[in-house]
Amino acid sequence: MSGFDLTGLSASFGGERVIGPLSMNVEEGDRVGLVGRSGAGKSTLISLIHQQVGRDSSLVPQDLGLVSALPVFHNVFMGQLDAHSTWYNTLTLIRPFRRDASSVRGLLKELSMPEKIWVPTASLSGGQRQRVAIARAVFRQSPLLLADEPVSALDGPMAHLIMKLLRDRFNTSVIALHDVELALQYCTRIIGIQDGQIALDEPSKRLNPADITPLY
């Protein structure tokens, strides 16, 4: 199962509440687009959901969570660290198994960067780093995706390629997006966050950009 039903989600920073308390139900097969202005609480909500569902999800955090000193391969492979034994992961750090390298290279090919597999992640552009974090999430093979602005550093054609890939690879997703058009095109449900609360929750097919604009 990739859906979830969470209640009482809340978070405070510096004594000030930034999200909730709120409840959120996501059914298996839902593709949720989280929308709202910067600072509304989208990133915090993604983090809270991840804390609750944990290992059952693939996460693309806004800061990407990459290890810059390691090659692209190892950053992508990290998506499956908890699926292998310590000896397997240690050996992979020294000399990766051919099947893992082949799987990662195939995934990077879908993201138009197969030649970067052994390149240090520190040398990549912002958009390339974002694609590495996306590759790690896909490599994890979880049915649920939690992603915080996963295409913010990508141009139009690449953003569409990535959104199509995420739609095809994950049965259920919650994706924070600043681009309203992308949210409406690739998500089946829109949840709008305003002042730490859910201000909108509707199927995408019932909405147009003008319905979402007041949240910004």
N, C-alpha and C positions, 0 to 999 in steps of 0.2 A: 504493500500500500504506500502511495506517495502523497496522499492528502493529509491534512492535519486540522485539528480543532483546538485552538488555544484561547484561554480566557485570562483576564487580569494582567495582560502584558503592560508593563510600565517601566520607565527609566527616568532617573533624575541625575543631573550633573550640577555640582556646586549648590545643592539645595533647591534647584529649580527643576520642575518636572518638564521633560522634553517630549515624552510620549506616554499616552494612555492616562488612566487604565483603559484598555480596549480589548475587545475580543475579535478573533479572526478565524473564520472557517474557510478552508480551501479544499475542494473536492478533488479526487483523483481525476486528472485530465484537464483541470483548470490551468490556464496560462494567464497569470495575473500581471498586469502592468501597474506598478506603483508610481503615481504621479503627484506632483506638488512642487512648490518652490524650494530652493535650497534652504536648509535649516528647518524644514517642516517636520522632520523626524523620520524620513524614509530610510536613511542609513541605519539609524538606531533600531528601527523596526526589523530590518533585515537581520541585524545582529541578534536581536532578541529571539527571532524565529529560529535562527541557527543554533542558539544556545539550547533551545527546547528540543529540536528534532535531531541535532548533532550528526551522528555518523550516517544517518539515512538521507543526507543531502550532499550536494556538491555546491561549494561556495566560491563566488567570484567577488571578493571584497573590493571596495573602492580603492584601497591602497595596494591591491593586487596580491600582497603577501609573498612576493618572490624572493629568492635568495640570489642576489646579484652576482656573487662570486662563482656560482655554479653554472654549468652550461644549460642551455634550453632543455635538453633531454631530461636532466635530473629534476628540473623544476616541474616538468610535466609528469614525470614518474611519481613525484610526491603525492599525486592524486590517489595512488594505490598503496602507499606505505603501510597502512593498517591492514592490507589484505595479504601481506607477506610476513615471513619470519624475520627476525633480526639479522640472521646470517645472510639471508637472501638480499635484504636491503643493503647490508654492508658490502657484499660482493658486487652489487649493482653500482655502488658508489665508485668502486675501483675499476670494474670491467663489466659493463652492462651485458645482459644476455641478449642474444641476437633477436629473439622473438619480441622482446620489449622494445628494442631499438627500432625494429620493423614496424611495430604498432604505433609508436610515437611518430616515426617519420611519415607514416600514412596519414595520421591525424594532422600533422603540420602541413602536409600537401594540400589537404582540404582547406587549410587556412592560408594557403599561398606563401608558405615560408619553409619548405622542407630543407632548404640549404642552410638553415640556421640551427639545425639540431645540435651541433657540437660547439656552437658559438657561446661565449660567456654572456649571460643575460644582461650584465651591466652595459654591454656595448650596443644594446638594442634601442631603437626609438620608442617613444611612448606608445604608439600604436602597436608596434611589434610586441612590446611587453604585455600589453592588454590581451593580445591574441595568445600569448603563452599561458596567461592565467586562465583563459577560456579553454585552451587545450587541456590544461590540468583538470579542470572541472569535468570536461567530457570524458577524459581518460579514467576518471573515478568510476564512471558507469553507474551513478546513482539515478534513481527514477525522479528525484526532486532536485531542481536547480534553484538556488538563491543567488541572485546577481545584483550588484549595486553599480549602476551606470556602466555596463560592460562594453559599450561601444562609443563612449564619450570621446575617445581619442582617434576614432576612425572616420574616414571620409564616407560619403554617401554610398557608393557601390560596395565597399568593404563592410559597412555597417549592415547593409541588407544581407550580404552573404553570411555574416555572423548570426544575424537574427534568424535566418532560415535554418542554419545549422543547429542552433539552440532549440528551435521549434521541432526539428526532426529528431533530435537526440534525447530530448527530455519529455517524458509524459506529462509532467506537472512542473510549473515554474512560478516563481515570484521574482519579477525583474523591475528594479527601480530604473525609470527612464525619464530623462529630461525632454526628449523628443516626443511630443504628443502624437505626431503622425506615425512614428514607428510603433508606439504603444497601441494605437488603434489598429494598425495593419497586422501586427504579429501576436497580439494578446487577445484572448477571448473575453477577458473581464478587466475592467478598470477600477482600481481602488485609489481614490484621491485622499491624500493626507494634508491636513491643514491644522496648524497649531497643536500637533501631536495627537490629533483625533482623526477618525475616518469621516470625511465629509462627503464622500461619493463612493458608491459601490454599485456598478451597473455592468451588464453585458456590453462589450465593445460595439456590437451591432446596433445598439440603441443610442449611441453617442456620436457626436461630431466634435471637431476641435473647439468650437465655440462653447460647448458644454463644459469643457475642462479649463478653459482660459481663466475663469474667476478664481481658480486655485493658485494662480501664480502672481 
